[in-house]
Amino acid sequence: MMTDAQLALHGLAIKKHGRAAEVAEITALDAATVERLLDAAVQSGRAVKTGDKYMLTPTAQIALKASYSRDFAAQRADDAMSAAYDDFERINEQLKSLITRWQTIEVGGRSLPNDHSDKAHDDRIIDRLGDLHERAEPILARLAAGLGRLSVYHTLLTAALEKAEDGDIAWVSDAKCASYHTVWFELHEDLIRILGRTRIE
């Protein structure tokens, strides 16, 4: 099991370049605790800080990955967790396709960036995202049963979906907020690290 200090570094590895509060959000740690731990990592040379954002050093990245087989040994030996991940991957393929349809539209046989002027089109995609979320929920619950901390992703995904359904379309896939696609991508990265899998491009 990871210590809080290791978990803060793990969360930062997923965020890549993030604020303490953002790392806290996906690790279920207190934001003040994360800030203290990341500041200590800066002092020890494991992280660098620019403004209010942190990033792991290459050496710290290597050390963190080397520790996963020990820290997540229980999850890697858990057949139920592995099966849940395989089911997650199937939903992941559907989400990727859905996000492509969100970001692009077909005009005269050509694929063009979606300017979101067609509200009916966007509403249909958000409806499908809601359906996908419902199918993902039991899988997310199974993953959280294998590692309780992962339940934070269900909370974040639900919040993003609700904002998108309320009309704020940035919450579908905008990288500048904890949008549905952003959170899903981070969950996927977390699972890959936990289970020692490889991201399929």
Secondary structure as the mmCIF struct_conf table of DSSP 4:
data_model
#
loop_
_struct_conf.conf_type_id
_struct_conf.id
_struct_conf.beg_label_comp_id
_struct_conf.beg_label_asym_id
_struct_conf.beg_label_seq_id
_struct_conf.end_label_comp_id
_struct_conf.end_label_asym_id
_struct_conf.end_label_seq_id
HELX_RH_AL_P HELX_RH_AL_P1 ASP A 4 LYS A 15
BEND BEND1 LYS A 16 HIS A 17
STRN STRN1 GLY A 18 ARG A 19
HELX_RH_AL_P HELX_RH_AL_P2 ALA A 20 THR A 27
TURN_TY1_P TURN_TY1_P1 ALA A 28 ALA A 28
HELX_RH_AL_P HELX_RH_AL_P3 ALA A 31 GLN A 43
TURN_TY1_P TURN_TY1_P2 SER A 44 GLY A 45
BEND BEND2 ARG A 46 ARG A 46
STRN STRN2 ALA A 47 THR A 50
TURN_TY1_P TURN_TY1_P3 GLY A 51 ASP A 52
STRN STRN3 LYS A 53 LEU A 56
HELX_RH_AL_P HELX_RH_AL_P4 PRO A 58 ASP A 71
TURN_TY1_P TURN_TY1_P4 PHE A 72 PHE A 72
HELX_RH_AL_P HELX_RH_AL_P5 ALA A 73 ARG A 76
TURN_TY1_P TURN_TY1_P5 ALA A 77 ALA A 77
HELX_RH_AL_P HELX_RH_AL_P6 ASP A 79 GLN A 103
STRN STRN4 THR A 104 VAL A 107
TURN_TY1_P TURN_TY1_P6 GLY A 108 GLY A 109
STRN STRN5 ARG A 110 PRO A 113
BEND BEND3 HIS A 116 HIS A 116
HELX_RH_AL_P HELX_RH_AL_P7 LYS A 119 GLY A 146
HELX_RH_3T_P HELX_RH_3T_P1 GLY A 148 LEU A 150
HELX_RH_AL_P HELX_RH_AL_P8 SER A 151 GLU A 165
TURN_TY1_P TURN_TY1_P7 ASP A 166 GLY A 167
TURN_TY1_P TURN_TY1_P8 ILE A 169 ILE A 169
HELX_RH_AL_P HELX_RH_AL_P9 ALA A 170 SER A 173
TURN_TY1_P TURN_TY1_P9 ALA A 175 ALA A 178
HELX_RH_AL_P HELX_RH_AL_P10 TYR A 180 LEU A 195
TURN_TY1_P TURN_TY1_P10 GLY A 196 GLY A 196
#
